[in-house]
């Protein structure tokens, strides 16, 4: 049966002494290319003319190429948009593909005006650093297509999981007068066209850094809610893990405990990763076989091992003790290359300190090493396997966390919180129980000398049927970075915006 295929040219080559032209076409719906065979003897023998009666007005304008023009760059080259007519036939037993497309006609929809200067060439298609500099063209490369198909499935998995757990989707405001994190790293919005503050000055409005506060207002109507929308951070961080604009998955649930919240977040991570591993096997296979380790590390084996076992839970204080002990004892754990190396840090962490990247990596690799049966560790090291684990660090000091986190009642100065650490990326997301008691929250706001006016409504919620509740937030792009195995979060975001960079 005669059929048509719409797509773009990935490669052309001549065979059979000039009597055959091979075309590799793609449309982005699957891994690889459609292998097309054009034989001079049968070309243009069937398939109609440019003015076919059943053709649309646009299709009548598409130019049919002669056989000789198929090998001429000014007529057909890498990147051209085409429609080919022909038949799908089974390939010979010796072929690498199951079928091929026998072409009877090639029509050019959109030509490449200057093939020589076409940005995407063979030398750049498999280099993520090169593709990063081609933001408007990298989607045409097989590497980026694989990455963004995986991202699409991860996005779908987020909503499937939440739907299965009866969590309601909501979309809070992007423009806000509050700074949820209290760090002052917000983007201002102009013109100032909203109401005035108590002093009569125009109300300062900015882009949200988190949707957590409005989500807390909605849980009293739905018990469990989530959102998946952009957040913005005006922090001057130019690292492989930071963005100024990122996709933020946030969850809030009522009538839960810290243990239940952590268990729910573990189920979530395992579900979305397993979903992508199951649905994107061909994409992972292509990336693992074609990309250099400097651009992309294979992830499937490591991720499968990590999600098939319980996530580690350790209190912040105990994590500090562990790191200090490993350094003191001159212990050895696997490094990035899988070889045992002595634990060293630039600075030992204290009980009231945040964890740096080096500390997070130690915990992830230590518990990954410990999770492997002792009699199998030597074999792992010889094979150069990567060690890693998902680690919940819980019960952080309240003074280094956000004001809204629930305070522990044991006088420890801790809050009921957690960060989830993972291989390669480090901190994947953080969460906590929220302080639901008005007196406690009001006291903490005053202790920090915060301006209460933008969040007075948030405090007042504690006076109207408040209940124990908690939630978490995850940078979706970091999850994609982890699952795809890329070295920079900028490789998994369609048009990344970060410190010093917004050319779109």
C-alpha positions as CSV (number, residue, x, y, z in Angstrom):
1,X,0.0,0.0,0.0
2,X,1.3,3.5,-0.9
3,X,1.8,5.7,2.1
4,X,3.5,9.0,3.0
5,X,6.0,9.9,5.7
6,X,6.7,13.4,6.9
7,X,9.9,14.3,8.6
8,X,13.4,15.7,8.3
9,X,16.6,14.5,6.6
10,X,19.3,13.1,9.0
11,X,21.6,11.7,6.3
12,X,21.9,11.0,2.6
13,X,24.3,8.7,0.8
14,X,24.6,7.1,-2.7
15,X,25.1,3.4,-3.4
16,X,24.8,0.9,-6.2
17,X,27.2,2.8,-8.5
18,X,24.9,5.9,-8.4
19,X,21.7,4.0,-9.0
20,X,20.5,4.0,-5.4
21,X,20.1,6.8,-2.9
22,X,19.7,6.0,0.9
23,X,17.9,8.5,3.0
24,X,17.7,8.5,6.8
25,X,14.6,10.5,8.0
26,X,13.2,11.2,11.4
27,X,10.1,12.8,12.9
28,X,11.1,12.6,16.6
29,X,8.5,10.0,17.6
30,X,10.9,7.2,18.1
31,X,14.6,6.4,18.5
32,X,16.7,6.2,15.3
33,X,15.8,7.0,11.7
34,X,13.5,5.7,9.0
35,X,15.7,4.0,6.5
36,X,14.6,4.9,3.0
37,X,15.7,3.3,-0.2
38,X,15.4,5.2,-3.5
39,X,16.1,3.2,-6.7
40,X,16.5,5.1,-9.9
41,X,14.7,2.4,-11.9
42,X,11.4,2.7,-9.9
43,X,11.6,6.4,-8.8
44,X,8.6,8.5,-9.9
45,X,6.9,5.5,-11.5
46,X,4.0,5.9,-9.1
47,X,2.8,8.4,-6.5
48,X,1.2,11.2,-8.5
49,X,2.3,14.7,-9.4
50,X,2.7,17.9,-7.5
51,X,-0.8,18.9,-8.7
52,X,-2.6,15.7,-7.6
53,X,-6.3,16.3,-7.1
54,X,-6.3,15.0,-3.5
55,X,-3.4,17.2,-2.4
56,X,-3.9,20.3,-0.3
57,X,-3.0,23.7,-1.5
58,X,0.2,23.6,0.5
59,X,1.1,20.1,-0.7
60,X,0.7,21.3,-4.3
61,X,3.5,23.8,-3.7
62,X,6.0,21.1,-2.4
63,X,8.7,20.5,-5.0
64,X,9.2,17.0,-6.3
65,X,12.9,16.2,-6.8
66,X,14.3,14.3,-9.7
67,X,16.5,11.4,-8.9
68,X,19.7,13.3,-9.8
69,X,18.7,16.1,-7.4
70,X,18.5,13.7,-4.4
71,X,22.3,13.8,-4.2
72,X,22.7,17.6,-4.7
73,X,23.0,19.6,-1.5
74,X,21.4,22.6,-2.9
75,X,18.2,20.5,-3.3
76,X,18.4,18.0,-0.5
77,X,20.6,18.1,2.6
78,X,20.7,17.5,6.3
79,X,17.8,19.3,8.1
80,X,15.5,19.6,5.1
81,X,11.8,19.0,5.8
82,X,10.4,16.5,3.4
83,X,7.5,14.2,2.6
84,X,8.3,10.8,1.0
85,X,5.8,8.6,-0.8
86,X,6.3,4.9,-1.0
87,X,5.8,1.4,0.5
88,X,7.0,-0.2,3.7
89,X,8.7,-3.6,3.0
90,X,10.5,-6.1,5.2
91,X,14.3,-5.8,5.1
92,X,16.6,-8.6,4.0
93,X,17.6,-11.0,6.8
94,X,21.1,-9.5,6.8
95,X,19.8,-5.9,7.5
96,X,20.1,-4.3,10.9
97,X,16.5,-2.9,10.7
98,X,13.3,-4.8,10.5
99,X,11.8,-2.9,7.6
100,X,12.7,-0.2,5.1
101,X,10.8,2.4,3.1
102,X,10.9,2.0,-0.6
103,X,10.5,5.5,-2.0
104,X,8.7,6.4,-5.1
105,X,8.8,10.2,-4.7
106,X,10.5,12.8,-2.6
107,X,9.1,16.2,-2.1
108,X,10.8,19.1,-0.3
109,X,8.6,21.0,2.1
110,X,11.3,23.3,3.6
111,X,14.8,23.5,2.2
112,X,18.0,24.4,4.1
113,X,19.2,27.6,2.4
114,X,22.9,27.2,3.2
115,X,23.8,23.5,3.9
116,X,27.4,24.4,4.7
117,X,26.5,26.7,7.6
118,X,23.7,24.5,8.9
119,X,24.4,24.4,12.7
120,X,23.9,20.8,13.4
121,X,26.6,18.7,11.8
122,X,28.0,15.2,12.4
123,X,30.7,16.5,14.7
124,X,28.3,18.3,17.1
125,X,25.3,15.9,17.2
126,X,26.6,13.7,20.0
127,X,28.3,16.3,22.1
128,X,26.1,17.8,24.8
129,X,28.5,20.7,25.4
130,X,28.2,21.6,21.7
131,X,24.4,21.1,21.6
132,X,24.1,23.4,24.6
133,X,25.3,26.2,22.4
134,X,22.7,25.5,19.8
135,X,19.5,26.0,21.9
136,X,17.2,26.4,18.8
137,X,18.6,23.4,16.9
138,X,19.6,20.8,19.5
139,X,16.1,19.2,19.4
140,X,17.0,17.9,16.0
141,X,19.8,15.8,17.4
142,X,19.2,12.2,18.4
143,X,20.9,12.8,21.8
144,X,18.5,15.6,22.7
145,X,15.5,13.8,21.3
146,X,16.2,10.8,23.6
147,X,16.7,13.1,26.6
148,X,13.5,15.0,26.1
149,X,11.4,11.9,25.4
150,X,12.7,10.6,28.8
151,X,11.8,14.0,30.3
152,X,8.3,13.8,28.8
153,X,7.7,10.3,30.4
154,X,9.0,11.5,33.8
155,X,6.6,14.5,33.6
156,X,3.8,12.1,32.8
157,X,4.8,9.8,35.7
158,X,4.5,12.7,38.2
159,X,0.8,13.2,37.3
160,X,0.1,9.4,37.1
161,X,1.5,8.9,40.6
162,X,-0.4,11.8,42.1
163,X,-3.6,10.7,40.5
164,X,-3.2,7.1,41.8
165,X,-2.8,8.5,45.3
166,X,-5.8,10.8,44.9
167,X,-3.8,14.0,45.1
168,X,-5.5,17.1,43.6
169,X,-3.7,19.2,41.0
170,X,-3.8,22.9,41.6
171,X,-2.0,25.9,39.9
172,X,-1.3,28.7,42.4
173,X,-0.3,32.2,41.5
174,X,3.1,32.9,39.9
175,X,3.2,36.5,40.9
176,X,3.3,37.0,44.7
177,X,4.1,39.5,47.5
178,X,5.8,36.8,49.7
179,X,9.2,35.2,49.7
180,X,8.5,31.7,50.8
181,X,12.2,30.8,51.4
182,X,13.0,34.1,53.1
183,X,16.3,34.4,51.3
184,X,15.4,37.6,49.4
185,X,16.3,36.0,46.0
186,X,13.2,37.0,44.1
187,X,12.7,38.6,40.7
188,X,10.7,41.8,40.9
189,X,7.7,42.4,38.6
190,X,7.0,45.8,36.9
191,X,5.1,47.9,36.3
192,X,3.8,48.3,39.9
193,X,0.2,48.1,39.0
194,X,-1.3,46.4,42.1
195,X,-2.6,47.8,45.4
196,X,-0.6,49.9,47.9
197,X,0.9,48.8,51.2
198,X,0.0,50.2,54.6
199,X,2.3,53.2,54.0
200,X,0.6,54.0,50.7
201,X,3.6,52.8,48.6
202,X,3.0,50.5,45.6
203,X,3.0,46.9,46.6
204,X,6.2,45.1,45.6
205,X,5.3,42.0,43.6
206,X,7.8,39.3,42.5
207,X,7.9,36.0,40.8
208,X,7.3,33.0,43.1
209,X,10.2,31.0,44.5
210,X,7.8,28.3,45.7
211,X,4.1,27.6,45.7
212,X,4.2,26.1,49.1
213,X,2.3,28.8,51.0
214,X,-0.7,29.0,48.8
215,X,-0.7,25.2,48.6
216,X,-1.1,25.1,52.4
217,X,-4.2,27.2,52.0
218,X,-5.8,24.6,49.7
219,X,-5.2,21.4,51.8
220,X,-8.0,22.3,54.1
221,X,-10.3,21.8,51.1
222,X,-8.7,18.7,49.5
223,X,-6.4,17.2,52.1
224,X,-3.8,16.4,49.5
225,X,-2.7,18.8,46.7
226,X,0.2,19.2,44.4
227,X,1.4,21.5,41.6
228,X,3.9,21.3,38.8
229,X,4.8,24.7,37.6
230,X,7.7,27.2,37.3
231,X,9.5,28.7,40.2
232,X,12.1,31.5,40.0
233,X,15.3,32.1,42.0
234,X,17.5,35.2,41.6
235,X,20.5,33.6,43.1
236,X,23.9,34.2,41.5
237,X,24.8,30.5,41.2
238,X,26.5,29.5,38.0
239,X,26.8,25.7,38.5
240,X,25.8,22.6,36.6
241,X,22.8,22.1,39.0
242,X,21.3,25.6,39.3
243,X,18.7,27.4,37.2
244,X,17.0,30.8,37.6
245,X,13.8,29.3,36.2
246,X,12.9,25.7,37.0
247,X,10.0,23.3,37.0
248,X,8.9,22.8,40.6
249,X,6.9,19.8,41.8
250,X,5.4,20.5,45.2
251,X,3.2,18.5,47.4
252,X,1.2,19.3,50.6
253,X,-0.8,16.8,52.7
254,X,-3.0,17.1,55.8
255,X,-3.3,14.8,58.8
256,X,0.1,13.1,58.2
257,X,3.3,12.5,60.2
258,X,6.9,13.0,59.2
259,X,7.3,9.2,58.7
260,X,4.3,9.1,56.4
261,X,5.5,12.1,54.5
262,X,9.0,10.5,53.9
263,X,7.4,7.2,52.9
264,X,5.1,9.0,50.4
265,X,8.1,10.8,48.9
266,X,10.0,7.5,48.6
267,X,7.1,5.9,46.8
268,X,6.9,8.9,44.5
269,X,10.6,8.8,43.5
270,X,10.6,5.1,42.9
271,X,7.4,5.3,40.8
272,X,8.6,8.0,38.5
273,X,12.0,6.5,37.9
274,X,10.7,3.0,37.3
275,X,8.1,4.5,34.9
276,X,10.8,6.1,32.8
277,X,13.0,3.1,32.9
278,X,10.1,1.0,31.7
279,X,8.9,3.3,28.9
280,X,12.1,4.6,27.5
281,X,14.3,1.5,27.1
282,X,15.3,2.3,23.5
283,X,16.2,5.9,24.4
284,X,18.4,4.8,27.3
285,X,20.0,2.1,25.0
286,X,20.9,4.7,22.4
287,X,22.3,7.1,24.9
288,X,24.4,4.4,26.6
289,X,25.8,3.1,23.3
290,X,26.4,6.4,21.4
291,X,27.4,9.0,24.0
292,X,30.8,9.5,25.5
293,X,31.1,9.1,29.3
294,X,32.3,12.7,29.5
295,X,28.9,13.9,28.2
296,X,26.6,11.2,29.7
297,X,27.0,8.4,32.2
298,X,24.9,5.2,31.9
299,X,22.2,5.3,34.6
300,X,19.9,2.3,34.3
301,X,21.9,-0.2,36.4
302,X,22.6,2.3,39.2
303,X,19.1,3.6,39.4
304,X,17.5,0.2,39.3
305,X,19.7,-1.0,42.2
306,X,18.9,2.2,44.2
307,X,15.1,2.1,43.7
308,X,14.9,-1.7,44.4
309,X,16.0,-1.2,48.0
310,X,14.7,0.9,50.9
311,X,16.0,4.5,51.0
312,X,18.4,5.2,53.9
313,X,17.2,7.4,56.7
314,X,19.7,9.2,59.0
315,X,19.3,12.2,61.3
316,X,21.3,15.3,60.5
317,X,23.3,15.0,63.8
318,X,24.1,11.4,63.1
319,X,25.1,12.2,59.5
320,X,27.6,14.8,60.9
321,X,29.0,12.2,63.3
322,X,29.3,9.7,60.5
323,X,31.2,12.1,58.2
324,X,33.6,13.2,61.0
325,X,34.2,9.5,62.0
326,X,35.0,8.5,58.4
327,X,37.5,11.3,58.1
328,X,39.1,10.6,61.5
329,X,39.4,6.9,60.9
330,X,40.8,7.5,57.4
331,X,38.1,5.2,56.1
332,X,38.0,4.3,52.4
333,X,34.8,4.4,50.2
334,X,34.4,4.2,46.5
335,X,34.9,7.4,44.5
336,X,33.3,8.5,41.2
337,X,35.5,5.9,39.4
338,X,34.4,3.1,41.6
339,X,37.8,2.7,43.3
340,X,38.3,2.9,47.0
341,X,39.6,6.2,48.2
342,X,40.3,7.7,51.6
343,X,37.5,10.0,52.8
344,X,38.7,13.6,52.8
345,X,36.8,16.9,53.1
346,X,37.9,20.5,52.8
347,X,35.9,21.4,55.9
348,X,34.4,19.3,58.6
349,X,30.7,20.0,59.1
350,X,29.3,21.0,62.5
351,X,25.9,20.2,64.1
352,X,24.5,23.6,63.0
353,X,25.9,23.5,59.5
354,X,24.3,22.8,56.2
355,X,25.8,19.9,54.2
356,X,28.1,20.9,51.3
357,X,28.3,19.0,48.1
358,X,31.3,17.0,49.3
359,X,29.4,15.9,52.4
360,X,26.4,14.9,50.4
361,X,28.5,12.8,48.1
362,X,30.2,11.0,51.0
363,X,26.8,10.0,52.4
364,X,25.5,8.8,49.1
365,X,28.5,6.8,48.2
366,X,29.1,5.4,51.7
367,X,25.5,4.0,52.0
368,X,25.7,2.8,48.4
369,X,28.9,0.8,49.3
370,X,27.3,-0.5,52.6
371,X,24.2,-1.7,50.7
372,X,26.2,-4.1,48.6
373,X,26.8,-7.5,50.3
374,X,30.3,-7.6,51.7
375,X,31.3,-10.6,49.6
376,X,30.3,-8.8,46.4
377,X,32.0,-5.5,47.0
378,X,35.4,-6.6,45.6
379,X,33.8,-7.7,42.3
380,X,31.9,-4.4,42.1
381,X,35.1,-2.5,42.4
382,X,37.0,-4.6,39.9
383,X,34.2,-4.0,37.4
384,X,34.3,-0.3,38.0
385,X,30.6,-0.2,39.0
386,X,29.2,3.0,40.5
387,X,28.1,2.9,44.1
388,X,25.2,5.1,45.3
389,X,22.0,5.3,47.4
390,X,19.1,7.5,48.1
391,X,19.5,9.0,51.5
392,X,17.0,10.9,53.6
393,X,18.8,13.3,56.0
394,X,16.2,14.2,58.7
395,X,15.7,16.4,61.7
396,X,17.8,19.4,60.7
397,X,18.6,22.4,63.0
398,X,15.7,24.8,62.8
399,X,18.0,27.8,62.7
400,X,19.3,26.8,59.2
401,X,16.0,25.9,57.8
402,X,12.9,27.9,56.8
403,X,10.6,29.5,59.4
404,X,7.6,27.5,58.6
405,X,9.1,24.1,59.5
406,X,7.5,22.3,62.4
407,X,9.6,22.5,65.6
408,X,10.6,19.4,67.5
409,X,9.1,19.5,71.0
410,X,12.1,17.8,72.7
411,X,14.2,20.9,73.2
412,X,16.8,19.8,70.6
413,X,16.4,22.8,68.4
414,X,15.6,20.5,65.5
415,X,12.7,20.7,63.1
416,X,10.8,17.8,61.5
417,X,12.4,18.0,58.1
418,X,14.3,16.1,55.5
419,X,16.5,16.4,52.5
420,X,16.7,13.6,49.9
421,X,20.2,13.0,48.6
422,X,20.8,11.0,45.5
423,X,23.8,9.9,43.4
424,X,25.5,12.4,41.1
425,X,23.0,15.3,41.7
426,X,23.2,15.5,45.5
427,X,20.1,17.2,47.0
428,X,17.1,16.2,44.9
429,X,14.4,17.8,47.1
430,X,13.5,18.8,50.6
431,X,10.4,18.6,52.8
432,X,9.1,19.0,56.3
433,X,6.2,19.0,58.5
434,X,4.8,22.5,58.7
435,X,4.4,24.4,62.0
436,X,0.6,24.2,62.4
437,X,0.4,25.8,65.8
438,X,-0.1,29.6,65.6
439,X,1.8,30.4,68.8
440,X,4.9,28.5,67.7
441,X,4.9,29.9,64.2
442,X,4.2,33.4,65.4
443,X,7.1,33.1,67.9
444,X,9.5,31.9,65.1
445,X,8.5,34.8,62.8
446,X,9.2,37.3,65.5
447,X,12.5,35.6,66.5
448,X,13.7,36.0,62.9
449,X,12.5,39.6,62.8
450,X,10.5,38.9,59.6
451,X,8.1,41.4,58.0
452,X,4.9,39.7,58.8
453,X,2.6,41.8,56.6
454,X,3.0,39.7,53.4
455,X,2.4,36.4,55.2
456,X,-0.2,37.5,57.9
457,X,-2.8,35.4,56.0
458,X,-0.5,32.4,56.3
459,X,-0.2,32.8,60.1
460,X,-4.0,33.4,60.4
461,X,-4.6,30.0,58.7
462,X,-3.4,28.5,62.0
463,X,-6.3,30.1,63.8
464,X,-9.0,28.5,61.6
465,X,-9.1,24.7,61.9
466,X,-5.4,24.1,61.5
467,X,-4.1,20.5,61.6
468,X,-0.7,18.7,61.4
469,X,0.4,18.8,57.8
470,X,3.6,18.6,55.7
471,X,4.9,18.7,52.2
472,X,7.9,18.7,50.0
473,X,9.3,20.3,46.9
474,X,11.4,18.8,44.1
475,X,13.3,20.5,41.3
476,X,12.0,18.4,38.4
477,X,14.9,19.3,36.1
478,X,17.4,17.8,38.6
479,X,15.4,14.6,38.5
480,X,15.7,14.6,34.7
481,X,19.5,15.3,35.1
482,X,19.8,12.2,37.4
483,X,17.7,9.9,35.2
484,X,19.3,10.9,31.9
485,X,22.8,10.8,33.2
486,X,23.8,14.2,31.8
487,X,26.5,16.3,33.4
488,X,24.5,19.6,33.5
489,X,20.9,20.4,34.3
490,X,21.0,22.7,31.3
491,X,21.0,19.7,29.0
492,X,17.5,18.5,30.1
493,X,15.7,21.9,30.0
494,X,14.4,23.1,26.6
495,X,15.6,26.7,27.0
496,X,17.5,27.0,30.3
497,X,17.6,30.3,32.0
498,X,20.4,30.8,34.6
499,X,22.7,33.4,36.0
500,X,24.1,35.5,33.2
501,X,22.2,33.7,30.5
502,X,18.8,34.4,29.0
503,X,19.3,34.9,25.2
504,X,15.9,33.7,24.1
